[in-house]
Amino acid sequence: MRQEDVSEIWFEYEGTPLKWHYPIGLLFDLLASSSALPWNITVHFKSFPEKDLLHCPSKDAVEAHFMSCMKEADALKHKSQVINEMQKKDHKQLWMGLQNGNYTV
């Protein structure tokens, strides 16, 4: 595929665009919980569904959303004690570990 033919990547399952900012487990439970694993989704590189999906403007936007979700989960589970005690460098290390698939402490 030529670079000029690619607009913006997006995913879909059986005709339903998958919202990048929703947890993947939630999407699976809502759309395909009765399906066998692995979950087969389609990757698209053009014809972005403007009316159905939010654009993902940058990696920084994804990082900010990820950290927001982490803070929300921490607030519900640990009364915000874990994330609030972490330093900025720890937040970056968490994000880099996610990007690189390195989940060791």
Biopython code that builds the backbone (N, CA, C, O; Angstrom):
import numpy as np
from Bio.PDB.StructureBuilder import StructureBuilder

atoms = [
    (1, "MET", "N", (0.849, -1.171, 0.000)),
    (1, "MET", "CA", (0.000, 0.000, 0.000)),
    (1, "MET", "C", (0.897, 1.237, 0.000)),
    (1, "MET", "O", (1.855, 1.319, 0.769)),
    (2, "ARG", "N", (0.587, 2.166, -0.843)),
    (2, "ARG", "CA", (1.372, 3.403, -0.931)),
    (2, "ARG", "C", (0.972, 4.359, 0.181)),
    (2, "ARG", "O", (-0.187, 4.408, 0.593)),
    (3, "GLN", "N", (1.963, 5.126, 0.665)),
    (3, "GLN", "CA", (1.728, 6.068, 1.762)),
    (3, "GLN", "C", (0.633, 7.076, 1.415)),
    (3, "GLN", "O", (-0.161, 7.446, 2.280)),
    (4, "GLU", "N", (0.584, 7.516, 0.178)),
    (4, "GLU", "CA", (-0.425, 8.509, -0.210)),
    (4, "GLU", "C", (-1.844, 7.932, -0.232)),
    (4, "GLU", "O", (-2.819, 8.682, -0.275)),
    (5, "ASP", "N", (-1.959, 6.598, -0.203)),
    (5, "ASP", "CA", (-3.271, 5.957, -0.155)),
    (5, "ASP", "C", (-3.784, 5.765, 1.275)),
    (5, "ASP", "O", (-4.925, 5.354, 1.483)),
    (6, "VAL", "N", (-2.936, 6.065, 2.247)),
    (6, "VAL", "CA", (-3.289, 5.868, 3.654)),
    (6, "VAL", "C", (-3.696, 7.202, 4.260)),
    (6, "VAL", "O", (-2.942, 8.172, 4.195)),
    (7, "SER", "N", (-4.893, 7.253, 4.853)),
    (7, "SER", "CA", (-5.316, 8.489, 5.511)),
    (7, "SER", "C", (-5.165, 8.338, 7.018)),
    (7, "SER", "O", (-4.257, 8.935, 7.598)),
    (8, "GLU", "N", (-6.008, 7.573, 7.660)),
    (8, "GLU", "CA", (-5.934, 7.375, 9.101)),
    (8, "GLU", "C", (-6.381, 5.959, 9.421)),
    (8, "GLU", "O", (-7.410, 5.494, 8.931)),
    (9, "ILE", "N", (-5.611, 5.291, 10.236)),
    (9, "ILE", "CA", (-5.919, 3.906, 10.583)),
    (9, "ILE", "C", (-7.122, 3.851, 11.531)),
    (9, "ILE", "O", (-7.269, 4.690, 12.420)),
    (10, "TRP", "N", (-7.961, 2.864, 11.326)),
    (10, "TRP", "CA", (-9.075, 2.611, 12.230)),
    (10, "TRP", "C", (-9.460, 1.138, 12.138)),
    (10, "TRP", "O", (-9.136, 0.459, 11.164)),
    (11, "PHE", "N", (-10.155, 0.657, 13.164)),
    (11, "PHE", "CA", (-10.490, -0.756, 13.264)),
    (11, "PHE", "C", (-12.000, -0.931, 13.283)),
    (11, "PHE", "O", (-12.750, -0.046, 13.696)),
    (12, "GLU", "N", (-12.424, -2.124, 12.815)),
    (12, "GLU", "CA", (-13.860, -2.402, 12.768)),
    (12, "GLU", "C", (-14.100, -3.870, 13.001)),
    (12, "GLU", "O", (-13.266, -4.713, 12.670)),
    (13, "TYR", "N", (-15.251, -4.170, 13.575)),
    (13, "TYR", "CA", (-15.658, -5.552, 13.785)),
    (13, "TYR", "C", (-17.066, -5.722, 13.244)),
    (13, "TYR", "O", (-18.009, -5.096, 13.727)),
    (14, "GLU", "N", (-17.197, -6.570, 12.239)),
    (14, "GLU", "CA", (-18.488, -6.871, 11.613)),
    (14, "GLU", "C", (-19.298, -5.616, 11.313)),
    (14, "GLU", "O", (-20.486, -5.547, 11.626)),
    (15, "GLY", "N", (-18.653, -4.628, 10.709)),
    (15, "GLY", "CA", (-19.324, -3.407, 10.294)),
    (15, "GLY", "C", (-19.401, -2.316, 11.343)),
    (15, "GLY", "O", (-19.874, -1.220, 11.045)),
    (16, "THR", "N", (-18.951, -2.581, 12.566)),
    (16, "THR", "CA", (-18.990, -1.584, 13.638)),
    (16, "THR", "C", (-17.599, -1.010, 13.869)),
    (16, "THR", "O", (-16.688, -1.747, 14.247)),
    (17, "PRO", "N", (-17.415, 0.291, 13.650)),
    (17, "PRO", "CA", (-16.113, 0.906, 13.948)),
    (17, "PRO", "C", (-15.810, 0.795, 15.444)),
    (17, "PRO", "O", (-16.693, 0.992, 16.279)),
    (18, "LEU", "N", (-14.555, 0.478, 15.774)),
    (18, "LEU", "CA", (-14.145, 0.316, 17.170)),
    (18, "LEU", "C", (-13.544, 1.613, 17.685)),
    (18, "LEU", "O", (-12.608, 2.151, 17.094)),
    (19, "LYS", "N", (-14.075, 2.100, 18.764)),
    (19, "LYS", "CA", (-13.621, 3.364, 19.352)),
    (19, "LYS", "C", (-12.277, 3.147, 20.046)),
    (19, "LYS", "O", (-12.191, 2.361, 20.989)),
    (20, "TRP", "N", (-11.229, 3.835, 19.589)),
    (20, "TRP", "CA", (-9.873, 3.625, 20.114)),
    (20, "TRP", "C", (-9.749, 4.004, 21.582)),
    (20, "TRP", "O", (-8.869, 3.502, 22.280)),
    (21, "HIS", "N", (-10.615, 4.879, 22.050)),
    (21, "HIS", "CA", (-10.518, 5.364, 23.424)),
    (21, "HIS", "C", (-11.336, 4.527, 24.413)),
    (21, "HIS", "O", (-11.421, 4.881, 25.589)),
    (22, "TYR", "N", (-11.932, 3.435, 23.961)),
    (22, "TYR", "CA", (-12.634, 2.510, 24.854)),
    (22, "TYR", "C", (-11.697, 1.340, 25.167)),
    (22, "TYR", "O", (-10.908, 0.942, 24.309)),
    (23, "PRO", "N", (-11.770, 0.792, 26.363)),
    (23, "PRO", "CA", (-10.949, -0.388, 26.674)),
    (23, "PRO", "C", (-11.308, -1.550, 25.745)),
    (23, "PRO", "O", (-12.479, -1.794, 25.458)),
    (24, "ILE", "N", (-10.281, -2.255, 25.284)),
    (24, "ILE", "CA", (-10.501, -3.338, 24.329)),
    (24, "ILE", "C", (-11.382, -4.441, 24.920)),
    (24, "ILE", "O", (-12.174, -5.052, 24.203)),
    (25, "GLY", "N", (-11.246, -4.695, 26.218)),
    (25, "GLY", "CA", (-12.084, -5.705, 26.868)),
    (25, "GLY", "C", (-13.553, -5.334, 26.841)),
    (25, "GLY", "O", (-14.416, -6.190, 26.646)),
    (26, "LEU", "N", (-13.835, -4.058, 27.037)),
    (26, "LEU", "CA", (-15.213, -3.573, 26.976)),
    (26, "LEU", "C", (-15.774, -3.754, 25.570)),
    (26, "LEU", "O", (-16.899, -4.225, 25.403)),
    (27, "LEU", "N", (-14.987, -3.379, 24.558)),
    (27, "LEU", "CA", (-15.441, -3.537, 23.173)),
    (27, "LEU", "C", (-15.725, -5.002, 22.853)),
    (27, "LEU", "O", (-16.736, -5.326, 22.230)),
    (28, "PHE", "N", (-14.825, -5.881, 23.286)),
    (28, "PHE", "CA", (-15.036, -7.308, 23.041)),
    (28, "PHE", "C", (-16.308, -7.794, 23.728)),
    (28, "PHE", "O", (-17.119, -8.489, 23.117)),
    (29, "ASP", "N", (-16.483, -7.431, 24.995)),
    (29, "ASP", "CA", (-17.676, -7.862, 25.736)),
    (29, "ASP", "C", (-18.959, -7.359, 25.091)),
    (29, "ASP", "O", (-19.952, -8.084, 25.031)),
    (30, "LEU", "N", (-18.942, -6.126, 24.611)),
    (30, "LEU", "CA", (-20.135, -5.544, 24.001)),
    (30, "LEU", "C", (-20.443, -6.127, 22.630)),
    (30, "LEU", "O", (-21.608, -6.303, 22.272)),
    (31, "LEU", "N", (-19.393, -6.426, 21.858)),
    (31, "LEU", "CA", (-19.600, -6.766, 20.455)),
    (31, "LEU", "C", (-19.373, -8.227, 20.090)),
    (31, "LEU", "O", (-19.965, -8.721, 19.130)),
    (32, "ALA", "N", (-18.532, -8.921, 20.837)),
    (32, "ALA", "CA", (-18.118, -10.234, 20.349)),
    (32, "ALA", "C", (-17.930, -11.276, 21.434)),
    (32, "ALA", "O", (-17.228, -12.260, 21.206)),
    (33, "SER", "N", (-18.516, -11.106, 22.580)),
    (33, "SER", "CA", (-18.242, -12.022, 23.692)),
    (33, "SER", "C", (-18.597, -13.474, 23.381)),
    (33, "SER", "O", (-18.045, -14.389, 23.993)),
    (34, "SER", "N", (-19.501, -13.692, 22.448)),
    (34, "SER", "CA", (-19.857, -15.066, 22.084)),
    (34, "SER", "C", (-18.959, -15.623, 20.979)),
    (34, "SER", "O", (-19.104, -16.782, 20.591)),
    (35, "SER", "N", (-18.036, -14.808, 20.470)),
    (35, "SER", "CA", (-17.125, -15.240, 19.409)),
    (35, "SER", "C", (-15.946, -16.004, 19.988)),
    (35, "SER", "O", (-15.573, -15.831, 21.148)),
    (36, "ALA", "N", (-15.378, -16.846, 19.156)),
    (36, "ALA", "CA", (-14.176, -17.575, 19.557)),
    (36, "ALA", "C", (-12.964, -16.650, 19.461)),
    (36, "ALA", "O", (-12.925, -15.732, 18.642)),
    (37, "LEU", "N", (-11.990, -16.911, 20.307)),
    (37, "LEU", "CA", (-10.737, -16.156, 20.251)),
    (37, "LEU", "C", (-9.792, -16.840, 19.279)),
    (37, "LEU", "O", (-9.896, -18.058, 19.138)),
    (38, "PRO", "N", (-8.897, -16.173, 18.611)),
    (38, "PRO", "CA", (-8.658, -14.731, 18.715)),
    (38, "PRO", "C", (-9.768, -13.937, 18.040)),
    (38, "PRO", "O", (-10.448, -14.415, 17.131)),
    (39, "TRP", "N", (-9.922, -12.725, 18.512)),
    (39, "TRP", "CA", (-10.933, -11.818, 17.988)),
    (39, "TRP", "C", (-10.453, -11.282, 16.651)),
    (39, "TRP", "O", (-9.420, -10.616, 16.581)),
    (40, "ASN", "N", (-11.192, -11.568, 15.594)),
    (40, "ASN", "CA", (-10.813, -11.109, 14.258)),
    (40, "ASN", "C", (-11.438, -9.753, 13.978)),
    (40, "ASN", "O", (-12.658, -9.624, 13.867)),
    (41, "ILE", "N", (-10.586, -8.750, 13.867)),
    (41, "ILE", "CA", (-11.048, -7.404, 13.535)),
    (41, "ILE", "C", (-10.398, -6.986, 12.228)),
    (41, "ILE", "O", (-9.388, -7.556, 11.814)),
    (42, "THR", "N", (-10.979, -5.997, 11.587)),
    (42, "THR", "CA", (-10.473, -5.495, 10.314)),
    (42, "THR", "C", (-9.782, -4.163, 10.535)),
    (42, "THR", "O", (-10.289, -3.298, 11.249)),
    (43, "VAL", "N", (-8.615, -4.005, 9.914)),
    (43, "VAL", "CA", (-7.862, -2.753, 9.973)),
    (43, "VAL", "C", (-8.117, -2.001, 8.675)),
    (43, "VAL", "O", (-7.982, -2.563, 7.588)),
    (44, "HIS", "N", (-8.485, -0.728, 8.790)),
    (44, "HIS", "CA", (-8.722, 0.118, 7.621)),
    (44, "HIS", "C", (-7.695, 1.248, 7.587)),
    (44, "HIS", "O", (-7.247, 1.730, 8.628)),
    (45, "PHE", "N", (-7.334, 1.658, 6.384)),
    (45, "PHE", "CA", (-6.382, 2.747, 6.213)),
    (45, "PHE", "C", (-6.977, 3.938, 5.469)),
    (45, "PHE", "O", (-6.296, 4.941, 5.258)),
    (46, "LYS", "N", (-8.231, 3.833, 5.076)),
    (46, "LYS", "CA", (-8.912, 4.963, 4.434)),
    (46, "LYS", "C", (-10.398, 4.892, 4.727)),
    (46, "LYS", "O", (-10.865, 3.968, 5.393)),
    (47, "SER", "N", (-11.135, 5.862, 4.232)),
    (47, "SER", "CA", (-12.584, 5.965, 4.471)),
    (47, "SER", "C", (-12.902, 6.031, 5.960)),
    (47, "SER", "O", (-13.767, 5.303, 6.448)),
    (48, "PHE", "N", (-12.200, 6.905, 6.681)),
    (48, "PHE", "CA", (-12.398, 7.074, 8.119)),
    (48, "PHE", "C", (-13.849, 7.463, 8.397)),
    (48, "PHE", "O", (-14.351, 8.407, 7.788)),
    (49, "PRO", "N", (-14.539, 6.757, 9.308)),
    (49, "PRO", "CA", (-15.951, 7.044, 9.604)),
    (49, "PRO", "C", (-16.104, 8.261, 10.528)),
    (49, "PRO", "O", (-16.211, 8.117, 11.746)),
    (50, "GLU", "N", (-16.113, 9.426, 9.945)),
    (50, "GLU", "CA", (-16.138, 10.697, 10.684)),
    (50, "GLU", "C", (-17.284, 10.791, 11.696)),
    (50, "GLU", "O", (-17.117, 11.358, 12.775)),
    (51, "LYS", "N", (-18.432, 10.240, 11.348)),
    (51, "LYS", "CA", (-19.605, 10.373, 12.217)),
    (51, "LYS", "C", (-19.588, 9.393, 13.389)),
    (51, "LYS", "O", (-20.332, 9.567, 14.354)),
    (52, "ASP", "N", (-18.739, 8.363, 13.309)),
    (52, "ASP", "CA", (-18.754, 7.310, 14.322)),
    (52, "ASP", "C", (-17.564, 7.322, 15.275)),
    (52, "ASP", "O", (-17.673, 6.844, 16.404)),
    (53, "LEU", "N", (-16.429, 7.863, 14.832)),
    (53, "LEU", "CA", (-15.200, 7.778, 15.626)),
    (53, "LEU", "C", (-14.566, 9.133, 15.870)),
    (53, "LEU", "O", (-14.694, 10.059, 15.068)),
    (54, "LEU", "N", (-13.878, 9.225, 17.001)),
    (54, "LEU", "CA", (-13.036, 10.390, 17.272)),
    (54, "LEU", "C", (-11.697, 10.176, 16.584)),
    (54, "LEU", "O", (-11.194, 9.055, 16.517)),
    (55, "HIS", "N", (-11.130, 11.249, 16.078)),
    (55, "HIS", "CA", (-9.791, 11.148, 15.508)),
    (55, "HIS", "C", (-8.783, 10.961, 16.629)),
    (55, "HIS", "O", (-8.979, 11.439, 17.747)),
    (56, "CYS", "N", (-7.729, 10.278, 16.324)),
    (56, "CYS", "CA", (-6.617, 10.113, 17.258)),
    (56, "CYS", "C", (-5.493, 10.995, 16.728)),
    (56, "CYS", "O", (-4.706, 10.555, 15.890)),
    (57, "PRO", "N", (-5.410, 12.237, 17.208)),
    (57, "PRO", "CA", (-4.520, 13.214, 16.595)),
    (57, "PRO", "C", (-3.031, 12.943, 16.756)),
    (57, "PRO", "O", (-2.239, 13.361, 15.911)),
    (58, "SER", "N", (-2.633, 12.251, 17.822)),
    (58, "SER", "CA", (-1.197, 12.040, 18.032)),
    (58, "SER", "C", (-0.964, 10.991, 19.111)),
    (58, "SER", "O", (-1.879, 10.601, 19.836)),
    (59, "LYS", "N", (0.278, 10.551, 19.193)),
    (59, "LYS", "CA", (0.658, 9.622, 20.255)),
    (59, "LYS", "C", (0.517, 10.293, 21.617)),
    (59, "LYS", "O", (0.196, 9.634, 22.606)),
    (60, "ASP", "N", (0.756, 11.599, 21.668)),
    (60, "ASP", "CA", (0.595, 12.334, 22.927)),
    (60, "ASP", "C", (-0.851, 12.296, 23.417)),
    (60, "ASP", "O", (-1.101, 12.214, 24.620)),
    (61, "ALA", "N", (-1.800, 12.356, 22.484)),
    (61, "ALA", "CA", (-3.215, 12.284, 22.864)),
    (61, "ALA", "C", (-3.546, 10.912, 23.439)),
    (61, "ALA", "O", (-4.308, 10.805, 24.399)),
    (62, "VAL", "N", (-2.973, 9.866, 22.853)),
    (62, "VAL", "CA", (-3.201, 8.513, 23.360)),
    (62, "VAL", "C", (-2.584, 8.365, 24.751)),
    (62, "VAL", "O", (-3.190, 7.771, 25.642)),
    (63, "GLU", "N", (-1.376, 8.908, 24.935)),
    (63, "GLU", "CA", (-0.730, 8.849, 26.247)),
    (63, "GLU", "C", (-1.560, 9.584, 27.304)),
    (63, "GLU", "O", (-1.744, 9.079, 28.411)),
    (64, "ALA", "N", (-2.053, 10.760, 26.967)),
    (64, "ALA", "CA", (-2.864, 11.531, 27.915)),
    (64, "ALA", "C", (-4.139, 10.769, 28.276)),
    (64, "ALA", "O", (-4.545, 10.747, 29.438)),
    (65, "HIS", "N", (-4.762, 10.148, 27.287)),
    (65, "HIS", "CA", (-5.978, 9.373, 27.546)),
    (65, "HIS", "C", (-5.664, 8.157, 28.417)),
    (65, "HIS", "O", (-6.414, 7.834, 29.339)),
    (66, "PHE", "N", (-4.553, 7.489, 28.119)),
    (66, "PHE", "CA", (-4.143, 6.329, 28.913)),
    (66, "PHE", "C", (-3.938, 6.719, 30.373)),
    (66, "PHE", "O", (-4.429, 6.038, 31.274)),
    (67, "MET", "N", (-3.219, 7.807, 30.608)),
    (67, "MET", "CA", (-2.957, 8.234, 31.985)),
    (67, "MET", "C", (-4.251, 8.650, 32.682)),
    (67, "MET", "O", (-4.412, 8.421, 33.881)),
    (68, "SER", "N", (-5.158, 9.250, 31.950)),
    (68, "SER", "CA", (-6.454, 9.616, 32.520)),
    (68, "SER", "C", (-7.219, 8.366, 32.957)),
    (68, "SER", "O", (-7.825, 8.345, 34.028)),
    (69, "CYS", "N", (-7.187, 7.334, 32.128)),
    (69, "CYS", "CA", (-7.849, 6.070, 32.478)),
    (69, "CYS", "C", (-7.182, 5.415, 33.684)),
    (69, "CYS", "O", (-7.858, 4.847, 34.541)),
    (70, "MET", "N", (-5.856, 5.496, 33.746)),
    (70, "MET", "CA", (-5.133, 4.936, 34.894)),
    (70, "MET", "C", (-5.532, 5.659, 36.178)),
    (70, "MET", "O", (-5.756, 5.028, 37.211)),
    (71, "LYS", "N", (-5.618, 6.980, 36.104)),
    (71, "LYS", "CA", (-6.002, 7.766, 37.284)),
    (71, "LYS", "C", (-7.428, 7.436, 37.720)),
    (71, "LYS", "O", (-7.716, 7.333, 38.913)),
    (72, "GLU", "N", (-8.303, 7.275, 36.754)),
    (72, "GLU", "CA", (-9.693, 6.940, 37.068)),
    (72, "GLU", "C", (-9.788, 5.566, 37.730)),
    (72, "GLU", "O", (-10.489, 5.397, 38.728)),
    (73, "ALA", "N", (-9.081, 4.588, 37.168)),
    (73, "ALA", "CA", (-9.094, 3.243, 37.747)),
    (73, "ALA", "C", (-8.488, 3.245, 39.148)),
    (73, "ALA", "O", (-8.994, 2.579, 40.051)),
    (74, "ASP", "N", (-7.407, 3.995, 39.325)),
    (74, "ASP", "CA", (-6.760, 4.087, 40.634)),
    (74, "ASP", "C", (-7.693, 4.742, 41.655)),
    (74, "ASP", "O", (-7.736, 4.331, 42.815)),
    (75, "ALA", "N", (-8.424, 5.742, 41.226)),
    (75, "ALA", "CA", (-9.370, 6.412, 42.129)),
    (75, "ALA", "C", (-10.452, 5.443, 42.591)),
    (75, "ALA", "O", (-10.845, 5.455, 43.757)),
    (76, "LEU", "N", (-10.929, 4.611, 41.682)),
    (76, "LEU", "CA", (-11.979, 3.655, 42.032)),
    (76, "LEU", "C", (-11.466, 2.513, 42.903)),
    (76, "LEU", "O", (-12.148, 2.067, 43.826)),
    (77, "LYS", "N", (-10.258, 2.046, 42.601)),
    (77, "LYS", "CA", (-9.748, 0.871, 43.303)),
    (77, "LYS", "C", (-8.934, 1.196, 44.551)),
    (77, "LYS", "O", (-9.017, 0.485, 45.552)),
    (78, "HIS", "N", (-8.142, 2.276, 44.493)),
    (78, "HIS", "CA", (-7.208, 2.566, 45.589)),
    (78, "HIS", "C", (-7.364, 3.973, 46.161)),
    (78, "HIS", "O", (-6.473, 4.458, 46.858)),
    (79, "LYS", "N", (-8.474, 4.626, 45.878)),
    (79, "LYS", "CA", (-8.708, 5.997, 46.358)),
    (79, "LYS", "C", (-7.582, 6.950, 45.944)),
    (79, "LYS", "O", (-7.190, 7.832, 46.708)),
    (80, "SER", "N", (-7.077, 6.762, 44.743)),
    (80, "SER", "CA", (-6.037, 7.612, 44.120)),
    (80, "SER", "C", (-4.687, 7.561, 44.827)),
    (80, "SER", "O", (-3.851, 8.440, 44.619)),
    (81, "GLN", "N", (-4.465, 6.567, 45.643)),
    (81, "GLN", "CA", (-3.220, 6.504, 46.394)),
    (81, "GLN", "C", (-2.022, 6.093, 45.545)),
    (81, "GLN", "O", (-0.918, 6.584, 45.780)),
    (82, "VAL", "N", (-2.202, 5.219, 44.575)),
    (82, "VAL", "CA", (-1.070, 4.700, 43.803)),
    (82, "VAL", "C", (-0.546, 5.746, 42.825)),
    (82, "VAL", "O", (0.637, 6.086, 42.864)),
    (83, "ILE", "N", (-1.400, 6.255, 41.956)),
    (83, "ILE", "CA", (-0.970, 7.222, 40.940)),
    (83, "ILE", "C", (-0.464, 8.508, 41.581)),
    (83, "ILE", "O", (0.531, 9.071, 41.123)),
    (84, "ASN", "N", (-1.119, 8.977, 42.616)),
    (84, "ASN", "CA", (-0.693, 10.220, 43.262)),
    (84, "ASN", "C", (0.672, 10.105, 43.924)),
    (84, "ASN", "O", (1.383, 11.101, 44.053)),
    (85, "GLU", "N", (1.046, 8.899, 44.345)),
    (85, "GLU", "CA", (2.351, 8.709, 44.970)),
    (85, "GLU", "C", (3.465, 8.525, 43.947)),
    (85, "GLU", "O", (4.644, 8.591, 44.296)),
    (86, "MET", "N", (3.105, 8.296, 42.701)),
    (86, "MET", "CA", (4.116, 8.127, 41.651)),
    (86, "MET", "C", (4.654, 9.484, 41.222)),
    (86, "MET", "O", (3.939, 10.486, 41.233)),
    (87, "GLN", "N", (5.930, 9.497, 40.843)),
    (87, "GLN", "CA", (6.530, 10.707, 40.302)),
    (87, "GLN", "C", (6.296, 10.740, 38.800)),
    (87, "GLN", "O", (5.908, 9.737, 38.201)),
    (88, "LYS", "N", (6.533, 11.892, 38.199)),
    (88, "LYS", "CA", (6.344, 12.065, 36.750)),
    (88, "LYS", "C", (7.170, 11.036, 35.973)),
    (88, "LYS", "O", (6.695, 10.483, 34.981)),
    (89, "LYS", "N", (8.390, 10.781, 36.417)),
    (89, "LYS", "CA", (9.248, 9.809, 35.721)),
    (89, "LYS", "C", (8.642, 8.400, 35.786)),
    (89, "LYS", "O", (8.815, 7.603, 34.864)),
    (90, "ASP", "N", (7.933, 8.101, 36.878)),
    (90, "ASP", "CA", (7.263, 6.805, 36.998)),
    (90, "ASP", "C", (6.103, 6.696, 36.012)),
    (90, "ASP", "O", (5.867, 5.631, 35.443)),
    (91, "HIS", "N", (5.387, 7.786, 35.814)),
    (91, "HIS", "CA", (4.304, 7.809, 34.820)),
    (91, "HIS", "C", (4.880, 7.548, 33.432)),
    (91, "HIS", "O", (4.319, 6.774, 32.656)),
    (92, "LYS", "N", (6.008, 8.200, 33.122)),
    (92, "LYS", "CA", (6.648, 8.019, 31.806)),
    (92, "LYS", "C", (7.132, 6.585, 31.645)),
    (92, "LYS", "O", (6.997, 5.996, 30.572)),
    (93, "GLN", "N", (7.698, 6.021, 32.716)),
    (93, "GLN", "CA", (8.185, 4.648, 32.663)),
    (93, "GLN", "C", (7.026, 3.681, 32.424)),
    (93, "GLN", "O", (7.171, 2.720, 31.668)),
    (94, "LEU", "N", (5.897, 3.920, 33.051)),
    (94, "LEU", "CA", (4.703, 3.106, 32.850)),
    (94, "LEU", "C", (4.255, 3.167, 31.390)),
    (94, "LEU", "O", (3.950, 2.140, 30.785)),
    (95, "TRP", "N", (4.219, 4.367, 30.835)),
    (95, "TRP", "CA", (3.808, 4.553, 29.440)),
    (95, "TRP", "C", (4.797, 3.881, 28.487)),
    (95, "TRP", "O", (4.386, 3.212, 27.538)),
    (96, "MET", "N", (6.098, 4.055, 28.735)),
    (96, "MET", "CA", (7.116, 3.449, 27.869)),
    (96, "MET", "C", (7.049, 1.919, 27.957)),
    (96, "MET", "O", (7.225, 1.231, 26.951)),
    (97, "GLY", "N", (6.797, 1.394, 29.150)),
    (97, "GLY", "CA", (6.656, -0.049, 29.302)),
    (97, "GLY", "C", (5.490, -0.589, 28.500)),
    (97, "GLY", "O", (5.583, -1.659, 27.897)),
    (98, "LEU", "N", (4.395, 0.148, 28.492)),
    (98, "LEU", "CA", (3.234, -0.256, 27.704)),
    (98, "LEU", "C", (3.567, -0.238, 26.214)),
    (98, "LEU", "O", (3.218, -1.167, 25.487)),
    (99, "GLN", "N", (4.234, 0.806, 25.764)),
    (99, "GLN", "CA", (4.595, 0.911, 24.349)),
    (99, "GLN", "C", (5.533, -0.210, 23.913)),
    (99, "GLN", "O", (5.417, -0.735, 22.805)),
    (100, "ASN", "N", (6.461, -0.569, 24.793)),
    (100, "ASN", "CA", (7.494, -1.545, 24.441)),
    (100, "ASN", "C", (7.152, -2.972, 24.855)),
    (100, "ASN", "O", (7.924, -3.895, 24.599)),
    (101, "GLY", "N", (6.001, -3.154, 25.491)),
    (101, "GLY", "CA", (5.618, -4.482, 25.935)),
    (101, "GLY", "C", (6.474, -4.988, 27.084)),
    (101, "GLY", "O", (6.621, -6.197, 27.263)),
    (102, "ASN", "N", (7.043, -4.069, 27.868)),
    (102, "ASN", "CA", (7.890, -4.422, 29.004)),
    (102, "ASN", "C", (7.117, -4.110, 30.281)),
    (102, "ASN", "O", (7.015, -2.952, 30.686)),
    (103, "TYR", "N", (6.575, -5.143, 30.909)),
    (103, "TYR", "CA", (5.708, -4.940, 32.064)),
    (103, "TYR", "C", (6.386, -5.273, 33.385)),
    (103, "TYR", "O", (5.716, -5.430, 34.406)),
    (104, "THR", "N", (7.721, -5.383, 33.372)),
    (104, "THR", "CA", (8.438, -5.669, 34.614)),
    (104, "THR", "C", (8.579, -4.405, 35.437)),
    (104, "THR", "O", (8.553, -3.293, 34.909)),
    (105, "VAL", "N", (8.726, -4.589, 36.724)),
    (105, "VAL", "CA", (8.862, -3.446, 37.635)),
    (105, "VAL", "C", (10.319, -3.084, 37.780)),
    (105, "VAL", "O", (10.652, -2.146, 38.505)),
]
sb = StructureBuilder()
sb.init_structure("model")
sb.init_model(0)
sb.init_chain("A")
sb.init_seg("    ")
for serial, (resi, resn, name, xyz) in enumerate(atoms, 1):
    if name == "N":
        sb.init_residue(resn, " ", resi, " ")
    sb.init_atom(name, np.array(xyz, "f"), 0.0, 1.0, " ", f" {name:<3s}", serial, name[0])
structure = sb.get_structure()
